[in-house]
């Protein structure tokens, strides 16, 4: 199903009903059957899960995106999770929404990155089961989810070939990244204080701040990226995106960046509802970029 922009409210409802008949979330998958590393309990907040959203078989492109919702590492925002998955599905791309552990539940780094890393390995390990090309799996994150995505883009590894767990043998490197108004740096005046506190605690060491400041860890092996932000974002300074883009440029990593003058933090697709008539222009720009990368039809 191709992406459609429709202004008439009745037609919008028809499109959403048709989408609902084709785009269905599967049952969430527990990342670690014997408990996540460093788990503080066995409640829902202690159990990271991955929920697949698969496009209709006839329109599938064979690519996939790991989706990391934002929320300041204290919550997870649905419109930056399920809504993104539906949008990707409408472009033939499988979406996998990660419920990662949070600072509000008592977790700190590296729990969040462990969850994202495991999720990427899991998608790759079971790619054939979902009709996905293991060499076309990207990651998208918004706000603090953008920080987690940028951490995965700069802290990946090739897997452990001799690990008894088939999932752990897989590479955790995304094939591309999409960063939506991301938190990037964990030090200096441009950091998002709430995200840093939930991720690193109240008094992180300078070394830990540097380790989780993604702009400092970009290399030539960092995957190509698409970045979007608004100039007037009152919550996460646009300098976060500018710093990461500058690091990509220095490392000669391909990047497309869109800085919009107007717009609040937490844009999502353009509104709080999944409404094609209100999709922000960045969704059209991303669609074109994904086509160039061989991800979207």
N, C-alpha and C positions, 0 to 999 in steps of 0.2 A: 504494500500500500504506500503510495507516494505521499509526501507532505503536501497538505492543502491549506490555503489561507482563504477563509470564508467569512464574510462580514454579516450575513443574515443570521440572526439568532436561531431560527428554526432549523436552518441548514447545518449550523454548528451542532445542534443536538443530534441530528441525523448522523453526522460524521462520527460523533462520539459514540453513539449506539453501535454503529458499524465497527468502530475500532474496538469496542468492548467485546464484540463477538469473536474477534480474531486475536486480540492481545490479552493474554491471561497470565497472571503470575502463578508460578508453580509453588509447591510447598517449600518453605525456607529450609536450607540445608545447613546443618551444624558443621562448623569448620573443623573442629576436633572432637571426635567421638568420645575420647577419654578425658575431655576437659581441656580448655585453653591453657597455655603456659602462664603461670602466675595468677590463675583464677582465684578470686577471693571468696567464691561460693558457687552455688549451682542454681541460682535464680536466673531469670531471663536476662537481667543486666550483666550477668557473668558469662553468657553464652553467645559469642559472636556467630552470626548466621549470614548466609548468602542466598538471596532470592532471585531465581532466574525469571526473566520476562522474555519470551521468545516470539519473534515475528511469525506471520503466516508463512508456511513453507514455500509457497509460490513466489513470495516477494523477498525472501531472505538473501542477503548479500554474502553471508558466510563470515562476517566480521562480528566483533563483540566489544562491549564497553563495560568495564568495572566502574560502578557508580558509587561515589563517596559523598553522602549528604553533608551539608554544613550544620552548624549549631554551636560553634565556639568550643567544641570538645566537651560540651555539657549536655547537648541534646542532638537529635537528628531531625532535620526538616524534611517533611514528606514531599513538598513540591520540588525539592532538589534531589529526590530519590525516585519514587514511583513515577512522577511526572516526566522526569528525564527518560526513564525506561520506556514509557509509552511513546515519547517523541522519537527515540532511537528506533523502536519497533516500526514506527510509521515510515522510517527510511530504510527498513530491511535489516536493521542492526540489532542483534541480541543485547539485552541489557541485564546486568547482574547487580542488584542493589545490596550493598554490604551494611549490615548492622554491626558496627564495631563498638568496642568497649569505650567508656567515657570517663572523663575526670569526675563528673558528678556522681559516679558510682564507685569512686575511690581509686580509679586506675590512673596511672601515669605512663609516660614513655618508658619502655618500648611496646606496651600492650597494643596500642593503636596501630603502630607500624607492623607488628607481628600479625595482626588480623588482616591488614591490607595485603601484606606479602603472601600470607596463606591463601587468601581469596584469589589472587592472581595465579598462583600455582594450581589451585583447584580448577579454575576455568580452563587452564591449559591442559591439565591432566585429563579432563573429561570433555575436551573440545569435540571429539567425534560424537559423543552421546548427544550433544546439543547442536550438531551441524555447524560447528564453528571451526574456522581455520586457526590453528594454534599460532600462526605467524601474523595474525591480524586481530590482536586483542589490545585495546587501549584502556586508558583510565581517565575518568572525569571527576573533578571535585570542586565544590563550591565553598568559599569562605574558609572555615577551618578544615572542611573536607578538601579544599584546594591545597591547604598546607599538607595534609596527609597524602594527597596525590603527588604533590611536588617532592615529598619525602620518598615516595616509592620510585619516582622518576630519577632520583639521584642516589638511592641507597639499595638498588637491586643487586641480585647475584644470579649466577647461572644454575643454581641448584646443587644438590649433593648426589652425584651419580651412584654412590654405594648405599644410599639410605634405604632401609627396608620399607619405608613408606613411599609408595609410588608418587604421591603428590609432592613430597619434599624433593624429589629428583628434578622437578621442573624449574625452569627459569622463572624468576619473578619480574623480569624486565618487561614493562609495557612496550607495545610497539609504537604508541604515540600517546600524547597527553593533552587534555583539555582542562584549562584552569579558569574557573569563573570567579571573578573578584576574590582571588585567593589571599589568604594569609601566607606570607613567605618567610619573612625574617622573624627571629625570636630575640633580637637584641636591638637596642637603639630606639629612637622616637617613633619609628614607623611600625613597630610591632603591635599586634592586637593583644592588649594586656590580659583580657579574659581568657583568650585561647592559650596564651603562654602559661597562665596560672593553672588551667585545667590539664594541660599537657605535661608541664615540668614542675609544678608545685610553686610554693610561694618564694623560695629563695634558690633558684637553680644556679649552678656554677657557671662561670663564663665559658668553660669548655663545653658544657651541655648546651648552652645557648647557641654556640657556634656549630655544634654537631647537628642541631635541628634548624639552622638557618639555611634554607635550601639554596639561596643564591650563592652560597660559598662552596657548593658541592657539584656544580654543573661541570661536566666534562664533554669531550667529543663523543662519548658513548651515550649521553643523555638523548632520549628519543625526541623526535620533532614535536612541537607544541603549538597549540592554539590558545591564546590568552585574551580574556575580555575583562573590562573593568569600566567603572564610570569615574569621571574626573571629580565629581562632587560627593563620592561615597563618604558618608560621615562616620562609618564604623571601621572600615579597613582602608587605610590610605592607599591611593593609587600607586604610590612609590613601591609598594610590595611587588606589583606586576612589572613596573618599570625596571626594578633591580633584577628580577629574574630574567626578563627579556634581554637586558644588557649582558648578563652572564651567558645566556644562550648565544648571543651575537659574538661575544668574545671567543666562545668555544666553537663557533661556526656550525651551530646546530640550527636547522631550519625552524623558523617560527613565524606565525601570523598573529598579529596583535591588533585588537580593536579597543580603543579608548573612546567612550561616549561621554559627551559633556554632561548630559542630564541622566538622572536615574538614582534610585536609592540603593542601599546595600540589600542584598537578598533578592535580586531581580527574579531569579528562577527563569522560567521560560518567558516571563513578561507579566504574569499576574498570579494571584494565589490559586486560581482555578486552572484546570487544564482546558484552556479556551483558545482554539486556533486563531480566532479573530483578534486576540491580544498578544500573540507571540511577538517577542522583541526581535528587532532586525538581526541580532547576533545569531539567532537560530538559522536564518537564511545564509548568513556568512559561514557558519559552521558546516551547514549542509554542503556548500560548495567546496569547502576545504576538505571535508571527509571524502568527497568524490575524487578530489585530486590525489588523496592518499590511498585510494582504492578500497575505502571502507564502505561507502554508500553507493547505491546504484544511481 
